[in-house]
Amino acid sequence: MAHPKSKISKQRRNKRRTHYKAELPTLSTCSNCGAAVEYHRVCPECGYYRGKLAIEKSVSA
């Protein structure tokens, strides 16, 4: 097995792992109301998921 000559500090190790770019979540359109929705999530506007009512949304006046 490999045997390191000296310990790599947590800070040095973590610096090496920071070179990534965070990606934006993929969006789709709701089949019921047309709002932008993340994949595999209930629509926040109408409460539908995959064409079926998942959450009953109340209408406030």
N, C-alpha and C positions, 0 to 999 in steps of 0.2 A: 504494500500500500504506500501511497505517497506520504511523505513526512515533511511538513513545512519547517523551514529554517527558523521562522519567527511568527508570532501571532499577528494576525490581521485584526485591527481594532474594529469594533462595531461600526464606528463612523466611516472608516475607510471602506469597509465591505458595503455599507448602505449607499455610499456615494457611487459606487460602481453600478448599482442596480437602479439608478434614477433616470437613466437615459431612455425614456419611453414617452410616447405621446398618448395622452388620454383620448379616446375616441368618443364621439357623440353617439348617443343611442339611436338606433335605426327607427325611423318613424314610418307609419303607414297611415292610410285614411280610414276612418270609421265607415263601415258599410251601411250604417243606419243614418248618420247625420253628416258625415263627411269631414269631421274634425280630425286634426292630427293626433295620432295615438301611438304610443310605444308598442312594439310587438309583444304579444302574450300578456296584455294588460286590458282591463276593463276601460271603456271610453269614459273619461271624466265628465263629458258633456251630457250624454244621454244614458249611460249606464249599461250599454249593450256590449256583449263579447261574443264574437263569432256568430252574429245574427240572432242571438238569444238575449233576453233581458236578464241581466245578472244582478243589478242593483236598482232598486226602486228609487228614482230621483224625485224629490218633492219640488213642486213649483211654488216659489215664494213671490209674493206680490209687493 
